Amino acid sequence: MCGRFAQVIKHDQLKKLTDELKLKESSEQLELNYNVAPTQTVSAVIAQGSVRYLGFFRWGLIPSWMKAVPEKALINVRCESILEKPSFKVSFLRRRCLVPVNGFYEWRSRDKQPFFFHSSGSDLLYLAGIYDAWYSADGSYIPSLGIITQDSDEQMADIHSRMPVSITKESWDKWLDPGLQEPRALQQMLQELPAAALSRHPVSKYVNSPANQGPQCWQPLEPGPTQSDIFA
């Protein structure tokens, strides 16, 4: 699954993102969040026709047809069943997005030790997402998104059974193309995406609290006299 990630996109990274994705417009600087938690606001790249830009969304999809905000945030969407659930199908066909992140956190099942997963290079990861817009009875408006997940590969299987889907640069255009709406072609695309080259390291349990911020969230945890099993 993907239950926490980092979105600390500074000016130089934002400029590179804007240029590479050919965005029409973007902010000079995004809010820095080392420890993004469900229901918080995140930025994502979307396309409207031929125009791409950075939008801001609640992390936790609220399908437009829902009468109320779901009690449990729909933060993750399983790629295997995305076409089977009405909560996700229409957005998958028409409203796909890229969520730029520095990396994501996952907790090892057996001992709840947190790890930070990030690109093996210096680049950002672009997570596959879907989005929607929800209007309440009083007219208030909430744009929201969910992140697509898949079975974990060998890089992550010993930590958790699920991981977010990363979209490589070669597939950005295809993924963001709002004209591509053929269900089988889209689901096949998810199956054919190469796995992102990830690196990982254990981090302090400081990251456990969503209220905690700063580089300490993702800094490697140095092994100590009683910590050798963390690195096993």
C-alpha positions in Angstrom: 0.0 0.0 0.0 1.0 3.6 0.1 0.1 5.3 3.4 2.6 8.1 3.7 5.0 9.8 1.4 7.3 12.9 1.0 6.6 15.8 -1.3 9.5 18.2 -0.8 9.8 19.7 -4.3 12.2 22.7 -4.2 12.7 25.3 -6.8 15.2 23.6 -9.0 13.2 20.3 -9.0 10.0 22.2 -9.7 11.6 23.9 -12.7 12.9 20.5 -14.0 9.4 19.0 -13.5 7.8 21.9 -15.3 10.2 21.7 -18.3 10.2 17.9 -18.6 6.4 17.5 -18.4 5.8 20.6 -20.5 3.5 22.2 -17.9 1.6 25.3 -19.0 2.0 26.9 -15.5 3.2 26.0 -12.0 4.0 27.7 -8.7 7.3 29.2 -7.9 7.4 26.9 -4.9 5.2 24.2 -3.5 4.6 23.6 0.2 7.2 21.3 1.6 5.8 18.2 3.3 8.3 15.5 4.5 5.5 13.4 5.9 2.3 13.5 3.8 -0.6 11.8 5.5 -4.1 10.9 4.2 -6.6 13.8 3.7 -3.8 16.3 3.5 -3.4 18.5 0.4 -0.9 17.3 -2.3 0.1 18.5 -5.8 -0.3 16.4 -8.9 0.2 16.8 -12.7 -3.0 16.6 -14.7 -4.0 17.3 -18.3 -7.0 19.1 -19.6 -7.0 18.6 -23.3 -3.5 19.4 -24.5 -2.7 21.6 -21.5 -0.9 20.2 -18.4 -0.5 21.9 -15.1 -0.1 21.2 -11.4 -3.3 20.9 -9.4 -3.9 20.6 -5.7 -5.9 17.7 -4.3 -7.1 16.1 -1.1 -5.3 12.7 -0.7 -8.2 10.4 -0.4 -10.5 10.0 -3.4 -14.1 11.3 -3.1 -16.0 10.1 -6.2 -18.3 12.8 -7.5 -21.4 10.7 -7.1 -21.0 10.2 -3.4 -23.5 12.0 -1.1 -20.9 12.5 1.6 -17.2 12.3 2.3 -16.4 8.7 3.1 -15.4 8.1 6.7 -12.3 6.2 5.6 -10.2 8.0 3.1 -9.8 6.1 -0.2 -6.1 6.8 -0.5 -5.1 3.7 -2.5 -6.6 2.0 -5.5 -5.8 -1.6 -6.4 -4.7 -1.8 -10.1 -6.1 -5.3 -10.4 -9.7 -4.3 -9.6 -9.7 -0.7 -10.8 -12.2 -1.3 -13.6 -14.5 -3.4 -11.4 -15.4 -0.7 -8.8 -17.6 2.3 -9.7 -15.7 4.4 -7.2 -12.6 4.2 -9.5 -13.5 3.2 -13.0 -14.6 6.5 -14.5 -11.7 8.4 -13.0 -9.3 5.7 -14.3 -10.6 6.1 -17.8 -10.9 9.9 -17.9 -8.9 11.5 -15.0 -5.4 10.2 -14.5 -2.6 12.1 -12.8 1.0 11.9 -11.8 1.9 12.5 -8.2 5.6 13.7 -7.9 7.2 12.5 -4.7 10.7 12.2 -3.3 9.8 8.8 -2.0 7.3 6.9 0.2 7.3 5.3 3.6 6.4 1.8 4.5 6.3 -0.1 7.7 7.7 -3.6 7.9 4.9 -6.0 8.8 6.7 -8.1 11.4 8.1 -5.3 13.6 6.6 -2.0 12.3 10.0 -0.6 11.5 9.6 2.3 9.0 11.6 2.4 5.7 11.9 5.1 3.1 11.8 4.1 -0.5 13.1 6.4 -3.1 14.6 6.6 -6.6 18.0 4.9 -7.0 19.0 8.0 -8.8 18.4 11.6 -7.8 15.1 12.0 -9.6 11.6 12.2 -8.2 9.2 9.3 -8.4 6.0 9.9 -10.3 3.2 7.8 -8.8 0.1 6.8 -10.8 -3.0 8.4 -9.5 -6.7 9.1 -10.4 -8.7 12.2 -9.4 -12.2 13.5 -9.2 -14.1 16.6 -8.0 -16.8 16.4 -5.4 -19.5 19.0 -4.6 -21.4 19.0 -1.4 -25.1 20.0 -1.0 -24.0 23.5 0.1 -21.9 24.0 -3.1 -18.5 23.5 -1.5 -15.9 21.8 -3.8 -13.2 19.3 -3.0 -10.8 18.0 -5.6 -9.3 14.7 -4.5 -7.1 11.8 -5.7 -6.1 8.2 -4.9 -2.8 6.5 -5.6 -2.8 3.2 -7.6 -1.0 0.2 -6.0 0.2 -3.1 -7.2 1.7 -6.3 -5.8 5.2 -5.6 -4.4 8.2 -6.6 -6.4 11.4 -8.1 -5.0 12.6 -4.7 -3.9 9.8 -4.4 -1.4 8.2 -7.8 -0.9 10.0 -8.5 2.5 8.6 -5.2 3.9 5.0 -5.1 2.6 2.8 -7.0 0.1 1.7 -3.8 -1.8 3.5 -0.8 -3.3 2.5 2.3 -5.4 2.7 2.2 -9.2 5.4 4.4 -10.6 5.1 5.8 -14.1 8.5 6.1 -15.9 9.3 9.1 -18.1 8.8 7.1 -21.3 5.1 6.5 -20.3 4.2 10.0 -19.0 2.6 11.2 -22.2 0.5 8.0 -22.6 -0.7 8.0 -19.0 -1.7 11.7 -19.0 -3.4 11.6 -22.4 -7.1 12.2 -21.6 -8.0 10.9 -25.1 -6.8 7.4 -24.1 -9.9 5.8 -22.6 -9.9 2.2 -23.8 -10.2 0.1 -20.7 -8.1 -2.9 -21.8 -5.3 -0.7 -23.2 -5.1 1.2 -19.9 -5.1 -1.8 -17.7 -2.5 -3.5 -20.0 -0.4 -0.4 -19.7 -0.2 -0.9 -15.9 0.9 -4.5 -16.3 3.6 -3.5 -18.8 5.1 -0.7 -16.8 8.8 -1.4 -15.8 9.4 -1.3 -12.1 11.0 1.8 -10.8 14.6 1.4 -9.7 14.2 1.9 -6.0 16.6 2.2 -3.0 15.5 1.9 0.6 16.8 2.5 4.1 15.3 2.3 7.6 14.3 5.6 9.2 13.5 6.7 12.7 10.0 6.1 14.2 9.9 9.8 14.4 8.0 9.5 11.1 5.2 7.5 12.7 3.4 10.7 13.8 2.0 12.7 10.8 2.6 15.8 12.9 6.4 15.4 12.6 8.1 17.2 9.8 11.6 17.9 8.5 14.5 15.9 7.0 14.7 13.7 10.1 11.6 11.9 8.7 13.7 10.4 5.8 17.2 10.4 7.1 18.8 6.9 7.3 18.7 5.3 10.7 22.2 4.6 11.9 22.7 1.1 13.2 23.4 0.9 17.0 24.2 -1.9 19.5 20.6 -3.1 19.6 19.6 -2.3 16.0 21.4 -4.8 14.0 18.3 -6.8 13.2 16.8 -3.7 11.5 19.2 -4.1 8.7 18.7 -7.8 8.3 
